[in-house]
Amino acid sequence: MKYRTRIKYTAEQKSEIWDRWQRGESLKAIGRIFDRPSSSVFNHLAPSGGIRPSTRRRSRLALTLAEREEISRGVVSQLSLRSIAAQLGRSPSTISREVKRNGGDGNYRAAHADQAAFDRGCRPKLCKLACNRPLSRSVAAKLQLNWSPEQIAGWLKRENPEDESNQVSHETIYRSLFVQARGVLKKELQQHLRSERAIRRSIHSGQHEDGRGQIPNAISIRERPASVEDRAVPGHWEGDLIAGSNNSYIATLVERHTRYVMLIKVGDRKSGTVVPALIKQAKKLPTELYKSLTWDRGKEMVDHQRFTMATNIDVYFCDPQSPWQRGSNENTNRLLRQYYPKGTDLSVHSQAALNKVARQLNERPRKTLNFETPAERFNACVASTG
């Protein structure tokens, strides 16, 4: 039987792997640099959950390896601890403790003592969630509601503005999830994150999408009023379709000012199906809260003029290959993939089930809203129009 040789990386290679991972490069791309499979890169990153470990540094006050070698030679020569201390310019008590904790006069070895001291200095400090179990349970409960770590951290700060003991950063939550050696949050809670990755990705890892289609008589987003752009006025929406298997789709709408989400069940992506569904949904809202709609270049909106005639709502279209021009909607669609993974049949979900998911999203605190919820902001807008 032929066994595979274990792949080892030098310290310099390990450092470069972490540098590239933090810059957002993929496992495959990093593996190609070293002519190694992506699995070997993953195995290097996985023990710390994709989070770069802190660099180990020795205190400038600690004994050095050279000093320990002098101690070892002095012990072998049967010099007194005081004379050894005098030679090194150290306190006799420092030398005494060093020798006693590392085998005594007869067994002291410099290299072993140096490594043992280094290991003792790296004892992990308990994180905040490990020291505060009620806080840990509260975080776990919100994760089970599919709140993101950042939403949880913001909500805790809002709920306990004067009590730092009951606040925790989103980074601490991520580390407690991905670094299981901490033993604070169960690994199963990772499945409630929007991306069910086994390790944490860099913030710089981007994804690109291609633009689609030409829409006749389309009004460019560049002609959209400035009042829409700055999000100061409610009533301006962004929309798109998310796709599933078996030609199944869901229409998604997000209000720019409040980030309020609506989901619409559609039978297919034909314009004759999507546009009537959007018209029906638009008529459920006060006219003050539905003034414009921004869409991508999908062919489902080829009949956009019919939508405008029926609702008196202007439709603007993004530039080709520019999904960021509908940033709120793109972000929402990524959130929705937690509920509706790619490749699954979306037709099995009823409108009532879609409404339940939308309600859950709308009741999550949002950082961009100072950790208020979209529902709170939207209801305030409804009340002001009434």
C-alpha positions as a Markdown table, in Angstrom:
| # | Residue | x | y | z |
|---|---|---|---|---|
| 1 | Met | 0.0 | 0.0 | 0.0 |
| 2 | Lys | 1.3 | 3.4 | -0.9 |
| 3 | Tyr | 0.9 | 6.1 | 1.7 |
| 4 | Arg | 0.7 | 9.8 | 0.8 |
| 5 | Thr | 3.5 | 12.0 | 2.2 |
| 6 | Arg | 2.3 | 14.4 | 4.7 |
| 7 | Ile | 2.4 | 18.0 | 3.4 |
| 8 | Lys | 4.4 | 20.4 | 5.5 |
| 9 | Tyr | 4.8 | 24.1 | 5.2 |
| 10 | Thr | 7.7 | 26.2 | 6.3 |
| 11 | Ala | 7.1 | 29.1 | 8.7 |
| 12 | Glu | 7.5 | 31.6 | 5.8 |
| 13 | Gln | 4.9 | 29.6 | 3.7 |
| 14 | Lys | 2.5 | 29.5 | 6.6 |
| 15 | Ser | 2.8 | 33.2 | 7.0 |
| 16 | Glu | 2.2 | 33.7 | 3.2 |
| 17 | Ile | -0.9 | 31.5 | 3.3 |
| 18 | Trp | -2.4 | 33.6 | 6.1 |
| 19 | Asp | -1.5 | 36.8 | 4.2 |
| 20 | Arg | -3.2 | 35.6 | 1.0 |
| 21 | Trp | -6.2 | 34.3 | 2.9 |
| 22 | Gln | -6.7 | 37.7 | 4.7 |
| 23 | Arg | -6.5 | 39.4 | 1.3 |
| 24 | Gly | -9.4 | 37.3 | 0.2 |
| 25 | Glu | -7.8 | 34.8 | -2.1 |
| 26 | Ser | -9.5 | 31.4 | -2.5 |
| 27 | Leu | -8.2 | 28.1 | -1.2 |
| 28 | Lys | -7.6 | 26.9 | -4.8 |
| 29 | Ala | -5.7 | 30.1 | -5.7 |
| 30 | Ile | -3.5 | 29.8 | -2.6 |
| 31 | Gly | -2.9 | 26.1 | -3.3 |
| 32 | Arg | -1.7 | 26.8 | -6.9 |
| 33 | Ile | 1.0 | 29.2 | -5.5 |
| 34 | Phe | 2.5 | 26.3 | -3.5 |
| 35 | Asp | 1.6 | 23.5 | -6.0 |
| 36 | Arg | -0.6 | 21.9 | -3.3 |
| 37 | Pro | -4.2 | 20.9 | -3.3 |
| 38 | Ser | -6.7 | 23.3 | -1.8 |
| 39 | Ser | -7.4 | 20.7 | 0.9 |
| 40 | Ser | -3.9 | 21.1 | 2.4 |
| 41 | Val | -4.5 | 24.9 | 2.6 |
| 42 | Phe | -7.8 | 24.3 | 4.3 |
| 43 | Asn | -6.2 | 21.9 | 6.8 |
| 44 | His | -3.8 | 24.6 | 7.8 |
| 45 | Leu | -6.5 | 27.2 | 8.2 |
| 46 | Ala | -9.2 | 25.1 | 9.8 |
| 47 | Pro | -7.8 | 24.5 | 13.4 |
| 48 | Ser | -8.2 | 28.3 | 14.1 |
| 49 | Gly | -11.5 | 28.6 | 12.1 |
| 50 | Gly | -9.9 | 30.7 | 9.3 |
| 51 | Ile | -9.0 | 33.3 | 11.9 |
| 52 | Arg | -5.3 | 34.1 | 12.0 |
| 53 | Pro | -3.8 | 33.2 | 15.3 |
| 54 | Ser | -2.0 | 36.0 | 17.3 |
| 55 | Thr | 1.7 | 36.1 | 16.9 |
| 56 | Arg | 3.5 | 34.6 | 19.9 |
| 57 | Arg | 5.9 | 37.1 | 21.5 |
| 58 | Arg | 8.2 | 36.6 | 24.4 |
| 59 | Ser | 8.2 | 39.2 | 27.1 |
| 60 | Arg | 11.3 | 41.4 | 27.2 |
| 61 | Leu | 11.6 | 40.7 | 30.9 |
| 62 | Ala | 11.6 | 36.9 | 30.5 |
| 63 | Leu | 14.8 | 34.8 | 30.6 |
| 64 | Thr | 16.2 | 34.2 | 27.2 |
| 65 | Leu | 17.5 | 30.9 | 25.8 |
| 66 | Ala | 21.1 | 32.2 | 26.1 |
| 67 | Glu | 20.5 | 33.0 | 29.8 |
| 68 | Arg | 19.1 | 29.6 | 30.4 |
| 69 | Glu | 22.1 | 28.0 | 28.8 |
| 70 | Glu | 24.3 | 30.0 | 31.2 |
| 71 | Ile | 22.2 | 28.7 | 34.1 |
| 72 | Ser | 22.6 | 25.2 | 32.8 |
| 73 | Arg | 26.4 | 25.5 | 32.6 |
| 74 | Gly | 26.5 | 27.0 | 36.1 |
| 75 | Val | 24.4 | 24.2 | 37.6 |
| 76 | Val | 26.6 | 21.6 | 36.0 |
| 77 | Ser | 29.7 | 23.4 | 37.4 |
| 78 | Gln | 28.0 | 23.4 | 40.8 |
| 79 | Leu | 28.0 | 27.2 | 41.1 |
| 80 | Ser | 25.7 | 28.7 | 43.7 |
| 81 | Leu | 22.5 | 30.2 | 42.4 |
| 82 | Arg | 23.6 | 33.6 | 43.8 |
| 83 | Ser | 26.8 | 33.5 | 41.7 |
| 84 | Ile | 24.8 | 32.5 | 38.6 |
| 85 | Ala | 22.4 | 35.4 | 39.3 |
| 86 | Ala | 25.2 | 37.8 | 39.7 |
| 87 | Gln | 26.8 | 36.8 | 36.4 |
| 88 | Leu | 23.4 | 37.3 | 34.6 |
| 89 | Gly | 22.5 | 40.5 | 36.5 |
| 90 | Arg | 19.3 | 38.8 | 37.7 |
| 91 | Ser | 17.7 | 38.4 | 41.1 |
| 92 | Pro | 18.7 | 35.2 | 43.0 |
| 93 | Ser | 15.0 | 34.4 | 43.5 |
| 94 | Thr | 14.5 | 34.5 | 39.7 |
| 95 | Ile | 17.2 | 31.9 | 39.2 |
| 96 | Ser | 16.0 | 29.8 | 42.1 |
| 97 | Arg | 12.4 | 29.6 | 40.8 |
| 98 | Glu | 13.7 | 28.9 | 37.3 |
| 99 | Val | 15.7 | 25.9 | 38.4 |
| 100 | Lys | 13.1 | 24.5 | 40.7 |
| 101 | Arg | 10.2 | 24.6 | 38.2 |
| 102 | Asn | 12.3 | 22.9 | 35.5 |
| 103 | Gly | 13.7 | 19.7 | 37.2 |
| 104 | Gly | 16.0 | 21.0 | 39.9 |
| 105 | Asp | 19.8 | 21.0 | 40.1 |
| 106 | Gly | 20.1 | 17.5 | 38.7 |
| 107 | Asn | 17.7 | 17.7 | 35.7 |
| 108 | Tyr | 17.8 | 21.3 | 34.5 |
| 109 | Arg | 18.0 | 21.5 | 30.7 |
| 110 | Ala | 18.1 | 24.9 | 29.0 |
| 111 | Ala | 16.1 | 24.0 | 25.8 |
| 112 | His | 13.4 | 22.2 | 27.7 |
| 113 | Ala | 13.1 | 25.0 | 30.3 |
| 114 | Asp | 12.8 | 27.6 | 27.5 |
| 115 | Gln | 10.1 | 25.8 | 25.7 |
| 116 | Ala | 8.1 | 25.1 | 28.9 |
| 117 | Ala | 8.3 | 28.8 | 29.8 |
| 118 | Phe | 7.1 | 29.8 | 26.4 |
| 119 | Asp | 4.2 | 27.3 | 26.6 |
| 120 | Arg | 3.1 | 28.5 | 30.0 |
| 121 | Gly | 3.1 | 32.1 | 28.8 |
| 122 | Cys | 0.6 | 31.1 | 26.0 |
| 123 | Arg | -2.1 | 29.8 | 28.2 |
| 124 | Pro | -5.4 | 30.9 | 26.7 |
| 125 | Lys | -7.4 | 33.5 | 28.5 |
| 126 | Leu | -11.0 | 32.7 | 28.9 |
| 127 | Cys | -13.1 | 34.8 | 26.6 |
| 128 | Lys | -16.0 | 36.9 | 27.7 |
| 129 | Leu | -18.7 | 34.4 | 26.7 |
| 130 | Ala | -17.0 | 31.7 | 28.7 |
| 131 | Cys | -17.0 | 33.9 | 31.8 |
| 132 | Asn | -20.6 | 35.0 | 31.4 |
| 133 | Arg | -22.9 | 32.1 | 30.8 |
| 134 | Pro | -26.2 | 34.1 | 30.7 |
| 135 | Leu | -24.7 | 36.3 | 28.0 |
| 136 | Ser | -23.5 | 33.2 | 26.2 |
| 137 | Arg | -27.1 | 31.7 | 26.3 |
| 138 | Ser | -28.5 | 35.0 | 25.0 |
| 139 | Val | -26.1 | 35.0 | 22.1 |
| 140 | Ala | -26.9 | 31.4 | 21.3 |
| 141 | Ala | -30.7 | 32.1 | 21.3 |
| 142 | Lys | -30.3 | 35.0 | 18.9 |
| 143 | Leu | -28.1 | 32.9 | 16.6 |
| 144 | Gln | -30.9 | 30.3 | 16.5 |
| 145 | Leu | -33.1 | 33.1 | 15.2 |
| 146 | Asn | -30.6 | 33.6 | 12.4 |
| 147 | Trp | -29.3 | 36.9 | 13.7 |
| 148 | Ser | -25.8 | 37.7 | 12.5 |
| 149 | Pro | -23.0 | 38.2 | 15.1 |
| 150 | Glu | -22.9 | 41.9 | 14.2 |
| 151 | Gln | -26.7 | 42.3 | 14.7 |
| 152 | Ile | -26.4 | 40.5 | 18.1 |
| 153 | Ala | -23.5 | 42.7 | 19.2 |
| 154 | Gly | -25.3 | 45.9 | 18.2 |
| 155 | Trp | -28.6 | 44.8 | 19.9 |
| 156 | Leu | -26.7 | 44.0 | 23.1 |
| 157 | Lys | -25.1 | 47.4 | 23.1 |
| 158 | Arg | -28.4 | 49.0 | 22.5 |
| 159 | Glu | -30.1 | 47.0 | 25.2 |
| 160 | Asn | -27.3 | 47.5 | 27.8 |
| 161 | Pro | -25.8 | 50.8 | 27.0 |
| 162 | Glu | -24.3 | 51.3 | 30.4 |
| 163 | Asp | -23.4 | 47.7 | 31.2 |
| 164 | Glu | -20.3 | 46.5 | 29.3 |
| 165 | Ser | -20.4 | 43.2 | 31.1 |
| 166 | Asn | -23.4 | 42.3 | 29.0 |
| 167 | Gln | -22.0 | 43.5 | 25.7 |
| 168 | Val | -19.8 | 41.5 | 23.4 |
| 169 | Ser | -18.2 | 42.2 | 20.1 |
| 170 | His | -19.2 | 40.4 | 16.9 |
| 171 | Glu | -15.5 | 39.3 | 16.5 |
| 172 | Thr | -15.7 | 37.5 | 19.9 |
| 173 | Ile | -18.9 | 35.7 | 18.7 |
| 174 | Tyr | -17.2 | 34.7 | 15.4 |
| 175 | Arg | -14.1 | 33.4 | 17.3 |
| 176 | Ser | -16.3 | 31.4 | 19.7 |
| 177 | Leu | -18.1 | 29.8 | 16.8 |
| 178 | Phe | -15.1 | 29.0 | 14.6 |
| 179 | Val | -12.5 | 28.3 | 17.2 |
| 180 | Gln | -14.2 | 25.3 | 18.9 |
| 181 | Ala | -11.3 | 24.9 | 21.3 |
| 182 | Arg | -12.9 | 27.7 | 23.3 |
| 183 | Gly | -15.8 | 25.4 | 24.1 |
| 184 | Val | -18.3 | 28.3 | 24.4 |
| 185 | Leu | -20.8 | 28.1 | 21.5 |
| 186 | Lys | -21.8 | 24.8 | 20.0 |
| 187 | Lys | -20.5 | 24.1 | 16.5 |
| 188 | Glu | -24.1 | 23.4 | 15.4 |
| 189 | Leu | -24.8 | 27.1 | 15.7 |
| 190 | Gln | -22.7 | 27.7 | 12.6 |
| 191 | Gln | -25.5 | 26.5 | 10.5 |
| 192 | His | -27.5 | 29.6 | 11.5 |
| 193 | Leu | -24.9 | 31.9 | 10.0 |
| 194 | Arg | -25.8 | 33.3 | 6.6 |
| 195 | Ser | -22.9 | 31.4 | 5.1 |
| 196 | Glu | -22.5 | 27.9 | 6.5 |
| 197 | Arg | -18.8 | 27.8 | 5.9 |
| 198 | Ala | -16.5 | 25.7 | 8.1 |
| 199 | Ile | -14.0 | 28.5 | 8.4 |
| 200 | Arg | -14.4 | 32.3 | 8.3 |
| 201 | Arg | -13.7 | 34.1 | 5.0 |
| 202 | Ser | -11.9 | 37.3 | 4.7 |
| 203 | Ile | -13.9 | 40.5 | 4.3 |
| 204 | His | -12.0 | 41.1 | 1.1 |
| 205 | Ser | -13.2 | 37.9 | -0.6 |
| 206 | Gly | -15.6 | 39.3 | -3.3 |
| 207 | Gln | -18.0 | 37.7 | -5.7 |
| 208 | His | -18.8 | 39.1 | -9.1 |
| 209 | Glu | -21.9 | 38.8 | -11.1 |
| 210 | Asp | -22.6 | 39.4 | -14.7 |
| 211 | Gly | -25.2 | 41.8 | -16.0 |
| 212 | Arg | -28.0 | 40.7 | -18.3 |
| 213 | Gly | -30.3 | 41.7 | -21.1 |
| 214 | Gln | -31.4 | 44.8 | -22.9 |
| 215 | Ile | -34.7 | 46.4 | -21.8 |
| 216 | Pro | -36.6 | 48.5 | -24.4 |
| 217 | Asn | -37.4 | 52.1 | -23.3 |
| 218 | Ala | -35.6 | 51.5 | -20.1 |
| 219 | Ile | -35.0 | 54.6 | -17.8 |
| 220 | Ser | -31.4 | 54.5 | -16.6 |
| 221 | Ile | -30.6 | 54.7 | -12.9 |
| 222 | Arg | -28.6 | 57.8 | -13.8 |
| 223 | Glu | -31.9 | 59.6 | -14.3 |
| 224 | Arg | -33.1 | 58.7 | -10.9 |
| 225 | Pro | -33.7 | 61.8 | -8.6 |
| 226 | Ala | -31.1 | 62.6 | -6.1 |
| 227 | Ser | -33.7 | 62.3 | -3.3 |
| 228 | Val | -33.8 | 58.6 | -4.0 |
| 229 | Glu | -30.0 | 58.2 | -4.0 |
| 230 | Asp | -29.4 | 59.6 | -0.5 |
| 231 | Arg | -32.1 | 57.4 | 1.1 |
| 232 | Ala | -33.6 | 60.4 | 3.0 |
| 233 | Val | -37.1 | 59.8 | 1.7 |
| 234 | Pro | -39.1 | 56.6 | 2.2 |
| 235 | Gly | -40.9 | 54.9 | -0.7 |
| 236 | His | -38.2 | 54.0 | -3.1 |
| 237 | Trp | -37.7 | 50.2 | -3.6 |
| 238 | Glu | -35.1 | 47.9 | -5.2 |
| 239 | Gly | -36.2 | 44.6 | -6.7 |
| 240 | Asp | -34.9 | 41.4 | -8.2 |
| 241 | Leu | -35.6 | 37.6 | -8.6 |
| 242 | Ile | -33.8 | 34.8 | -6.8 |
| 243 | Ala | -33.7 | 31.6 | -8.7 |
| 244 | Gly | -34.1 | 27.9 | -7.7 |
| 245 | Ser | -34.3 | 24.6 | -9.4 |
| 246 | Asn | -37.1 | 23.5 | -11.7 |
| 247 | Asn | -37.5 | 27.1 | -13.1 |
| 248 | Ser | -38.7 | 28.4 | -9.7 |
| 249 | Tyr | -38.3 | 32.0 | -8.6 |
| 250 | Ile | -39.1 | 34.4 | -5.8 |
| 251 | Ala | -39.4 | 38.2 | -6.3 |
| 252 | Thr | -37.6 | 40.2 | -3.6 |
| 253 | Leu | -38.3 | 43.9 | -2.8 |
| 254 | Val | -36.4 | 46.1 | -0.4 |
| 255 | Glu | -37.3 | 49.7 | 0.6 |
| 256 | Arg | -34.1 | 51.8 | 0.5 |
| 257 | His | -34.8 | 54.1 | 3.5 |
| 258 | Thr | -35.9 | 51.4 | 6.0 |
| 259 | Arg | -34.5 | 48.2 | 4.5 |
| 260 | Tyr | -38.0 | 46.7 | 4.8 |
| 261 | Val | -38.3 | 43.5 | 2.9 |
| 262 | Met | -41.2 | 42.0 | 0.9 |
| 263 | Leu | -41.2 | 38.6 | -0.8 |
| 264 | Ile | -43.5 | 37.6 | -3.6 |
| 265 | Lys | -44.3 | 34.1 | -4.9 |
| 266 | Val | -44.1 | 34.0 | -8.7 |
| 267 | Gly | -44.8 | 31.0 | -11.0 |
| 268 | Asp | -41.9 | 31.7 | -13.4 |
| 269 | Arg | -39.6 | 34.5 | -14.6 |
| 270 | Lys | -41.7 | 35.5 | -17.6 |
| 271 | Ser | -42.6 | 39.2 | -17.7 |
| 272 | Gly | -46.3 | 38.2 | -18.0 |
| 273 | Thr | -46.0 | 36.5 | -14.6 |
| 274 | Val | -43.7 | 38.8 | -12.7 |
| 275 | Val | -45.2 | 42.2 | -13.6 |
| 276 | Pro | -48.8 | 41.4 | -12.6 |
| 277 | Ala | -47.5 | 40.0 | -9.2 |
| 278 | Leu | -45.5 | 43.3 | -8.7 |
| 279 | Ile | -48.6 | 45.3 | -9.6 |
| 280 | Lys | -50.7 | 43.4 | -7.1 |
| 281 | Gln | -48.2 | 43.9 | -4.3 |
| 282 | Ala | -47.7 | 47.6 | -5.0 |
| 283 | Lys | -51.5 | 48.2 | -4.6 |
| 284 | Lys | -51.3 | 46.9 | -1.0 |
| 285 | Leu | -49.1 | 49.9 | 0.1 |
| 286 | Pro | -49.9 | 53.6 | 0.5 |
| 287 | Thr | -48.8 | 55.6 | -2.6 |
| 288 | Glu | -46.6 | 57.7 | -0.3 |
| 289 | Leu | -44.6 | 54.5 | 0.5 |
| 290 | Tyr | -44.1 | 53.3 | -3.1 |
| 291 | Lys | -42.8 | 55.9 | -5.4 |
| 292 | Ser | -40.1 | 54.2 | -7.5 |
| 293 | Leu | -38.6 | 50.8 | -8.2 |
| 294 | Thr | -35.0 | 50.1 | -9.3 |
| 295 | Trp | -34.4 | 46.7 | -11.0 |
| 296 | Asp | -31.5 | 45.0 | -12.8 |
| 297 | Arg | -31.5 | 44.2 | -16.5 |
| 298 | Gly | -33.4 | 40.9 | -16.2 |
| 299 | Lys | -35.9 | 40.2 | -19.0 |
| 300 | Glu | -38.7 | 39.7 | -16.4 |
| 301 | Met | -39.1 | 43.5 | -16.4 |
| 302 | Val | -39.3 | 43.9 | -20.2 |
| 303 | Asp | -43.0 | 44.9 | -19.7 |
| 304 | His | -42.0 | 47.6 | -17.1 |
| 305 | Gln | -44.2 | 50.2 | -18.9 |
| 306 | Arg | -47.3 | 48.2 | -18.0 |
| 307 | Phe | -46.2 | 48.2 | -14.4 |
| 308 | Thr | -45.8 | 52.0 | -14.4 |
| 309 | Met | -49.1 | 52.6 | -16.1 |
| 310 | Ala | -51.0 | 50.4 | -13.6 |
| 311 | Thr | -49.3 | 51.9 | -10.5 |
| 312 | Asn | -47.9 | 55.3 | -11.4 |
| 313 | Ile | -44.5 | 54.0 | -10.0 |
| 314 | Asp | -41.4 | 54.9 | -12.0 |
| 315 | Val | -39.0 | 52.0 | -12.8 |
| 316 | Tyr | -35.3 | 52.6 | -13.1 |
| 317 | Phe | -32.7 | 50.1 | -14.4 |
| 318 | Cys | -29.2 | 49.5 | -13.3 |
| 319 | Asp | -26.2 | 49.7 | -15.6 |
| 320 | Pro | -25.1 | 46.4 | -17.1 |
| 321 | Gln | -22.8 | 44.4 | -14.8 |
| 322 | Ser | -23.4 | 46.8 | -11.9 |
| 323 | Pro | -25.3 | 44.9 | -9.2 |
| 324 | Trp | -23.9 | 47.2 | -6.5 |
| 325 | Gln | -26.3 | 49.9 | -7.8 |
| 326 | Arg | -29.0 | 47.9 | -6.0 |
| 327 | Gly | -26.9 | 47.3 | -2.9 |
| 328 | Ser | -29.7 | 46.9 | -0.4 |
| 329 | Asn | -31.4 | 44.3 | -2.6 |
| 330 | Glu | -28.2 | 42.4 | -3.4 |
| 331 | Asn | -27.5 | 42.2 | 0.3 |
| 332 | Thr | -31.0 | 41.0 | 1.1 |
| 333 | Asn | -30.7 | 38.3 | -1.6 |
| 334 | Arg | -27.6 | 37.0 | 0.1 |
| 335 | Leu | -29.4 | 36.9 | 3.4 |
| 336 | Leu | -32.2 | 35.0 | 1.8 |
| 337 | Arg | -29.9 | 32.2 | 0.5 |
| 338 | Gln | -29.7 | 31.1 | 4.1 |
| 339 | Tyr | -33.4 | 30.2 | 3.9 |
| 340 | Tyr | -33.4 | 29.3 | 0.2 |
| 341 | Pro | -30.1 | 27.7 | -0.8 |
| 342 | Lys | -29.1 | 27.6 | -4.4 |
| 343 | Gly | -30.3 | 24.6 | -6.3 |
| 344 | Thr | -33.4 | 24.1 | -4.2 |
| 345 | Asp | -37.0 | 24.2 | -5.5 |
| 346 | Leu | -38.5 | 27.5 | -4.5 |
| 347 | Ser | -42.0 | 26.6 | -5.8 |
| 348 | Val | -42.7 | 24.5 | -2.7 |
| 349 | His | -42.8 | 27.7 | -0.5 |
| 350 | Ser | -46.3 | 29.2 | 0.0 |
| 351 | Gln | -46.8 | 33.0 | 0.1 |
| 352 | Ala | -47.5 | 32.6 | 3.9 |
| 353 | Ala | -44.1 | 30.9 | 4.3 |
| 354 | Leu | -42.5 | 33.7 | 2.4 |
| 355 | Asn | -44.2 | 36.3 | 4.6 |
| 356 | Lys | -42.9 | 34.5 | 7.7 |
| 357 | Val | -39.3 | 34.7 | 6.4 |
| 358 | Ala | -39.7 | 38.4 | 5.4 |
| 359 | Arg | -41.1 | 39.1 | 8.9 |
| 360 | Gln | -38.1 | 37.5 | 10.5 |
| 361 | Leu | -35.7 | 39.6 | 8.4 |
| 362 | Asn | -37.7 | 42.7 | 9.2 |
| 363 | Glu | -37.5 | 42.1 | 12.9 |
| 364 | Arg | -33.7 | 41.8 | 13.0 |
| 365 | Pro | -31.8 | 44.8 | 14.2 |
| 366 | Arg | -29.6 | 46.4 | 11.4 |
| 367 | Lys | -26.3 | 48.1 | 11.9 |
| 368 | Thr | -27.1 | 50.7 | 9.2 |
| 369 | Leu | -30.3 | 51.6 | 11.2 |
| 370 | Asn | -28.4 | 52.1 | 14.4 |
| 371 | Phe | -29.6 | 48.6 | 15.3 |
| 372 | Glu | -33.3 | 49.4 | 15.0 |
| 373 | Thr | -35.3 | 46.9 | 13.0 |
| 374 | Pro | -36.6 | 47.6 | 9.5 |
| 375 | Ala | -40.1 | 46.9 | 10.9 |
| 376 | Glu | -39.7 | 49.7 | 13.5 |
| 377 | Arg | -38.6 | 52.2 | 10.8 |
| 378 | Phe | -41.2 | 51.1 | 8.3 |
| 379 | Asn | -44.1 | 51.2 | 10.8 |
| 380 | Ala | -43.0 | 54.7 | 11.8 |
| 381 | Cys | -43.2 | 55.8 | 8.1 |
| 382 | Val | -46.7 | 54.2 | 7.8 |
| 383 | Ala | -47.9 | 56.1 | 10.9 |
| 384 | Ser | -46.6 | 59.4 | 9.6 |
| 385 | Thr | -48.4 | 58.9 | 6.3 |
| 386 | Gly | -51.6 | 58.1 | 8.2 |
